């Protein structure tokens, strides 16, 4: 493409050529020679630039590596910096004198050091490397789309922009914690086990004495009990109880209600951060940790286990869940279409070109057939024909107009009542179709965007035609397209009827079924931690309460951790407003509505806390002290149940 300098130089060269050949051929012939020379040089530079674009640029190789401490890794940790290294291999025969390469940074990350954009001069066979440092504050998935390339000549006459797609998704695992600081360090007092609570009695390497027995060959000398051996005049060996691991199952709510908000700053990220810390601390204590993720449609279950491989798999599942976008029925397609067009023009410029993705000529008829105006025009064109035919047949039937004068009236009447309205309707019908054909915003751009979305999401062959005429299908696939590229998009919280569209009672039933299934597979006394947003469903908790009662009846422990909106105050710090206050201005009305929302939210929390408190379940908030420590203390209590001092 020509720059402003290129257009100026081209116009000046043409003007010199015209002045030298046509205007002043006798006195200023040197102007024509100068114009021809400049045009020839301009054409030569253009040919060189085309060769670089068509041949050299496709041979450019760009590689990306994610490094931590000079080691290439396939995953990173939240809250820790890492290095992105870009290696560039130039073509072997053609130079690229001026190339600007920019590596697109994911929106979820923050740049700390270095530059992700460089202007370089690539000679044949050159190998260049540059680095920059990033940090992802929250768990999830980082998606690197590729590199933005801009090529230009040294004179600044031509430029070419393209995008080198190299999509890579890097999982960002939840932050590592100091698990050593969360180990149990003190020995609790032994108490008698309550009825129905079992404990595993058998020899092992625990800290509690189980029994004394005779010495057998192969027993370690440090296990010999010397005082009982001296009394019985034979070797006696001590046996200790086994360490009974605590089985903990984490139930994490991944519904659309907790996904609302930017990635890393929504309720789901807070729940996953706490769950990951609990899982790491429990694994460090050699306890068994399981995971159940549920939403409105179903569950994903990982059985309780221990080991480094199991912990890494669990953290990967949590990182993938943290990157899930919220999806709902959007009431306005215009913001989604704008974001989709911007993304398609940025990442898929080759698929948005006219030569690849254009509007066919037959689309001229589409506005005439699939819109209300087109059908109305067709009906207006057909009405005169039907009216004239019915009137004429009625006259013939009633008045018997078979005489010669009546036949003379027919051509003028036919021209006046049929032909003229038909021609007028045909004119407006065609004018409307031409206007629809030339409307690039409503038809052409939508068709191009639909084609890119269908190609990216691997949709069926009829998806492009369906998205052109169906707004619901277009909005649904646009949300999937933007979510795949990790582009945040606006979501309507309320539907067209004014109902909150993320209120789903199905997830309560699914959570209740998952908890009942876990209790059925349970062993001894276990701990179930529910990370769920139930404040919008405070009146639909009965199925879950039945499952909790069953778990408590089998001597299991249950905890509920509720997410908390950042703009909501803590219940213990909130002061109720005066009930007699009457808003009189717009600002007072806004404050009044905000106070109403806060009171409704706190009332729902108190109701949930009261209902679970009746069955002996502790309800925590994510911002209520150290939630991780409270959960681990409950696990420690389960571990020490049934130990008696001897």
N, C-alpha and C positions, 0 to 999 in steps of 0.2 A: 504494500500500500504506500501511496505517496504521502510524504509529510508536507507541511506548509512550505518549507524551503524547497522541496522538490517541485511542487506546483509552481512556485514563483520562478524557479530556474527554467522549467519547461515552457512556461508562457513567454518568458523573456527570450528564449532561444527561438521560439516560433515567430515572435514579433520581429526579431532581427532577420530571420529568413524571409519573411514577407516583405519587410522594408527593402531588403537587398535585391529581391527578385522582381517584385511587382511595382513598388513605388518609385524607387530611384535606381534603375538598372544601369544608367550610364555613369553616374557620379559616385554611387555608394555601393558598388558591386562587392566591395570587401565585407559589407555587412552580411550579405548572403553567404559568403564563404565562412564568416565567423559563426553564423547561425547553423550552417551545416556541420561545422566542426563541433560546436557545442552539442548539437543533437546527436551526432555520432558518439561522442564521449558519454553522453547521458544514456544512450542505448547500450553501450558497452558496460557501463556500471549496472544498468538494469539486468543485463544478461548474467553478470557475475552474481548479483544478488539472488536471482531466480535459481541459479545452480546451488548456491548455499542453502536456500530454503528447501528445494526439492531433493537434493542429494546429500548434502553434508548434515543438515539438521536431523533427518531420520537416523543417521548413524551415531548420533550423540548418545552416550551411555551415562546414565546418572544412577548411582546406587546410594541407598540410605542405610545407615547402621545406627542402632540404639546401643549406647555404651555406658557402662557403670564401672568406674575404676579400671579403665582400659580393657574391659571385657565386653564383648558383644552379647547382649541378652535379648530374650524374647518377651520379657515382661518387666514392668517397673513397679515401684511401691509408691503409694500415695504419700505426699509430704516430703519426698526426697528428690533431690535434683538428679538429672541424668543428662547425658550428652548426646546430641544428634549429629552424626558425622555424615557429610555429603561428599562422595567421591565422583569425580567427573572425568570421563575418558573422551578425548577429542577424536574426531575422524582422522584417518591416517594420511589423507591426500589433500584435503581442502581445509583452509583456515577459516575461522570465524572471528573477524577482527573486533567486533563489538557485540557481546552477548550479555544480557542481564538475566540472571537466574535467581528466582525467589522461591524458596521452599515454604509452602503454606503451613502455618502453625495451627494446630487444632484449637478450637475455641475454648476447650475445657482447660487448657494449660496456660502457664505464665512463663514468659521468657525472662531469664536471669542475666545471662551474659552471652556475648557473641552477636553475630549478625546472620540473619537468614536470607539476606539479599546481597548479591555481589555482581559487579560489572567486571567482566573478564575478557581477555584477549586469548583465544584458543588457537594455538598453532598446531599443525599436523602432528599427532602423536603425543600431545601434552596430557598430563595427568595432574589434576588439581584436587585439593581437599580443603574443605572449610568446616568449622564446627560452631555450634551454639548450644546453650544450656537451657533446659526447660525444667519445669516443675508442675506436677499435677496435684492440686491440693486435696482432691476427693477421689475415692475409688470409682472405677468405671472402665471405659474403653476409649483409648485415643485413636482417632482415625486420621492418618496422614493421607491426603488426597493425591499429592504429587507436587510438581514444580511448574511455576509460571515462567515462560520463556519469552523474551523479547529480543529480536535480532534486528540490527540496523547496520547500514554501511558507514564508513568513516566520514563521508560528506554530509550525512544526515538527510539524504534524498528519500530513502525507502526505509520502511520498518515492517516487521511481521511479528504478530503476537500469536502464541499458541499455548497449549497446556499439555504438559507431559504427564499423563495419568499413570500413577503408580500407587494405587490404594493399599495401605497397610494398616491393620488394626492391632494395636498393642494393648493388652490388658493391663490395667492399673489395679494392683491388688490393694486391699485395705492396709493401712499403716501398721508397721511392726510395733509391738509393744515390748516393754521390759518385763518379759514373763518371769524372770527370776525374782522380781520384786513382788509378784503375785503368788508365789509358792506358799504353801503352808509352812510355817516356821515354828509353831508352838503345838504342844500336845494337849488336846482337850481332855477334860475329865470324862471318865467312862460313866455311862448311865445304863440302866436297865432298858432293854428294848420294849417299846409299847406292843400291845397285842397285835398280831398280824404282820409285824415288820420282821423280815427274815434277815439273816446275815450268814455269810459264807464262812463256815468253820472248817479250816483245813490248814495243814502246814504250809508255811511260806516264808517270805523274807520281810514280814512286817515288823512293827515295833512292839506289838502286844504278845505276851507269853501265852501260849496255847496249852502246852502239856510238857511233861517230862517222860523220857523213855530211855531204854537201855542203849548203850553205845553199839553201833554197828560199824563194821569196817568201811572206811571211806568217808565217815563223817568228819567235818573240819574240826580241828582242836579248839577253835575259838567258840564252838557251840557247846563245849563240855561245861556242865554245872558242877563246879568243884566242891561246894559245900554239901549238896546232896550226895555226891560221889563219895565224900569222906565219911558221911554217916552210914551209907549202905555198903561201903567197902567195894564198890564197883563203879565203873564209869557210867554216868548219867548224862544224857544230852538234852538240851533245851529245844523245844519246837515253838515257833512263833506263828501267829495268825497271818494269813495272807492279807495283802492290801486289796480291799474290795474297791474296785473303781466305781465311780459314780457315772451313771449314764445320763447325759444331758441332751435334750432335743430342742433345737431352736426353730420356732415357727415364725417366719418372716413374711409380712404382708407386702406383696409386690403389685398391688392393684393400682389402677390409674389414679386413684385419689391421693396416694402418697408419692406419685411421680410428678405431680404438678410443680412447676417451678424450674428454674435453670438447673442443669446437671451440676451436682456437687453442692447445691444449696437447697435441695428439697428435703422432705421428710424421709424419703427412702435412704438417702445418703447417711443421715444421722442414725437410722436404725441399723444399717449395714455396718457402720463404723463400730457401734457398740457390740453387735453380734460377732464381728471379727475379733474384737479384743477378748470377748468371753471365750471364743473358740480357741484362740492362741493360748490363753492362760490355762484353760482346762486341758489342752493337749500337753502343755508343759508339766502339768500335774499327773499326766498319764491317765486322764479320765477319757471316757468315750463320748464323743460329740457327734450328734446327728443334725441334719438340716432338712427342713420342710419349707419350701417356698410356695405360697398360694396366692391366687388372685381370683377374679370373677369367673374364670373358666376351668381351673383345675389346680393340681398340685404337682410339685417336683420334689421327690423324696430321696434323701441320702441317709442310709442307715447309720446308726452310731458306730463309730470305729475310732481307732487312734493310729498314730504313726505320721511321719512327715509327708508321705505321699497323700494320705487321706486329708491332711490339713491343707496342702497346696491345692488339691482338687476342690475342697470346700471354699477356699479363698477365691479360686477362679470362678466358681458359681456365683459367689457374692459380687465379684467385680462385674460379671456379665449382667447380673440383676440390677446393679446400680446404674448401668447405662441404658436401661429400658426407657423409652420415651412415653409420655402420656398421649393417649389418643382418644378423641371424642368427636362427636358430631359438630362440625363447624357450621356456623350460620352465615358466614361470608367467605366466598371463595377468592375475592380480590387480594387480600394479604397473602394467602397461600400461593396464588398465581404469581405474584410479584417475587416472592422468595424463590419459587421454583424456577422462574425465568432467569433470575440473577445467578442462581446456582448452575443452571444448564449452560448459560453463556460463559460462565467462568470455567467450569470443569469439563464441559463437553462442547467446545467450540467447533470441533470437526463435525459433530452431529447436528449442529444448528445452522450449517451453511445452506444456502439456497440450492446448490447443486445436489445436496444429499437429502435435504428435508425441506420440501417446498409444498405449496398448496396446489393440488391439481386443478385443471380447468373445470372439471365436473362439479367442483365444490360451489360453482356459481349457482346451481339449483338448490343447494341445501337451505339457504335462508328462505326460499320460497315454499318449502315443504314441511319444515320442522318447527316453524314459528307460528305464533298466533296471527300475526299480521299477514303472512303469506296465505294462510288458509282463509282468512277473511276476504282478501282480495279475490281469491278463486271463487268464493261463494257469491261475492258481488258481481263477478263476471257471469256466473251461471244463473243468477236470479232473473235478469231480463229475458233470457231464452225461455225459462220455464214460465214466466209471467205472460209473455206474448203468446206462447203456445196454448196455455190454458184459456186466456181471454179469447183468442181466435177460435178455438174449438167451441167455447161457450156461445159465442155469437153465431157460429154456424148452426149450432144445435137449437138455439132459441129463435133467432130471427130468420134463419135459412137464407144467409147472404150468399146466394149463388148467381146473382145477377151480374151484369157487366160492370156497373158502377162500383160495386163492392170489390170487384177484383182490381179495379184501378187504384183503390185506396191501399192495397197491400204493400207495394214497394216503398212508398214514403213512410208508412207506418213501420215497416220492417227496418228501414234505415234509421228512423228516429228512435225507436224503442229498443232495438237489438244491436245493430251494427255500431252505432255511436257509443253507447255505454260499454260495449265489448272492447272497442279500441281504446277508450279511456282507461278501462281496467287493465288491459294488457300493457299500456304505457307505464302505469304506476307499478304494476307487478314486475316488469323488467327493471324499472328504476330502483325498486327496493332490492332486487337481486344484485344489481351492479353495486349498489352501496354496500350490501353485505359482503360481496366479493372483495371490495377494496378496503373493507374494515379489517386491517391487520391485527388490531388489538383483540377483537372478539373472535376471529376465525383463524387467521393465519398463525398467529402466535400460539393460540390454544392448540392448534393441530400440531405444530412443531414440538411444543412442550409435551403433549400427549404421546408423540412418537418417542421422544427421549425417555419419558417415564416408563413406557411399555418396554423399550429395549433394555433399560437398566434393571427393572424388576422382573424381567423375563415373563411378561404377561402373555396370555393367548393372543392369537392373531386378530381377533375382533375387538381387542381392548381399545385400540386407537379410535375406532368409530364410536364405541360406546362412551368413551370419555369426552368426545366432541359434543354429544347431545345430552348426556346425563351428568348433571352437576354433582349429584351425590357420589357417583363413581369417580369423578374427577377429583373431588375433595379427599376421598378416601385414599386414592392412589398417590395424591400429592403429599399427604401426611406420611405415607410409607416411604416415599422418595426422599423427603426431607429428613425423616428419622434415620434412614440408612446412611445418610451423609452427616449425621449428627448436627443438623441445623435446627436450632430452636424456632418454633413457630407459635403463633398465638392460638389459644384454645378458648372457646366459649365455655364458661362455667355453667351457664344455664341454657336450656334449650328454648325453642320457640314458644313453648307454653309457660316459661318461667320456672321450670323445675330444675333442681340441681342434678345434672346428668351424671355425676360421679358417685351418687348414692346407690350402692349396690348391696342388697341384702343377701345375694347369693354367696358372697365370700364368707359370711358368717356361717352359713350351712356347710360350706366347703371346709372351713377351719374346724368346725365341730366334728365333721366326719374324719378329718385328718387326726385330730386329737384322740378321738375314740379308737381309731386304728392303731395309733402309737401306744395307747394304754393297753390294748389287747395284746400287743407284742412286748409289753414291758416286763422287766425282771426286777424283783425286789422293789426298793423305793427309788424312784427316778425323779429327775427335775425337768419340767417342761416350761420353757420361757416363751411367752407369746409376744412377739413384736407386731402389734396390730393397731390400726387406726379404727377405733370403734366409736368415736365420739359422734359421728353422724348417724350411727346405727344404734343409739342407746335404747330404742324401743323395740329392737328386733334381736335381742340377745338370748332368748330362751333356748334355742338349740345349742348354743355354745355353753350356756350355764348347765345344761344337762350333762354335757361331756365333761365339764370341770368337776361337777359333783361325782361323776363316776371315777375320775382320776383321784380325787381326794378320798373317796371311799376305799380305794385300794392303796392308801397311804403314800401316794405320790405327792410331790410338791409342784405347785403351779405359780408362776409369776407372770404378770402382765406389764409390758412396757409400752406406753402410749407415746406417739410422736406429739410434738408441741409446736404450734406455729410461732415463728420468731416475733411477730408483732403482738402476740398475746401475753399479758402479764401473768405472773405466777399467782395461783389462787390465794396464797397467804399474804401477798403484797397488794392485792387489789382492794380498793375502797369503793363501795357501792355509792352511786350517785343519789342525789335527792329525788325521791319519787314524785315530788310535786313540781319538778322542773318542767317548764313548757318552752320549747324552742320558738324563737321569734324571727331569727335571721337565717340565712342560708348556712353560714358557718356553724351556728348553734344547732341547726338541723343535722348537718354532717356529723358533728360531735355526738349528737343524740343517737343517730343511727349506729355510729361506731361503738358507743357504749352498749347499745342493745345487742350488737353482735358479740361483744366480749362477754356480756352476761349470759347470753344463750350458750356460748362455748363453755364457759365455766360451769354452768348448770348441767350440761351434758357430761362433763368430766366428773362432777360430783355424783351424778346418777350412776355412771359406770363404776366409779370407785365404791359406791354404796352396795351395788348389786354383787360385785366380786368380793367385797369385804364380808358379806353375809355367809359366804362359803369358805372363808379363810384364805383368800387369795390377795396377796399384796399387789397394789397397783402403783407403778412408778412412772415418772415422766423422764424424757430423755435429758432434760435440763435440771433434774432434781438430784444434785450432788453427784457422787460417783456411782453410777448405775452398775458399772462393771464390778466394782468392789462389793456391792450389795448382792449381786447374783453369785459371785464366788463365795461369799460368806454363807449363802444358803446351801451351796454345794458342799462346803466344809461341814455344815451341820448334818447333812445327809451322810457324809463319810464317817462321822464319829458316832452316829446312832448305833447303839448296841454294844459299845465297848465298855467293859467293866474293869476296874483296877483290881489287881490281885495282890 
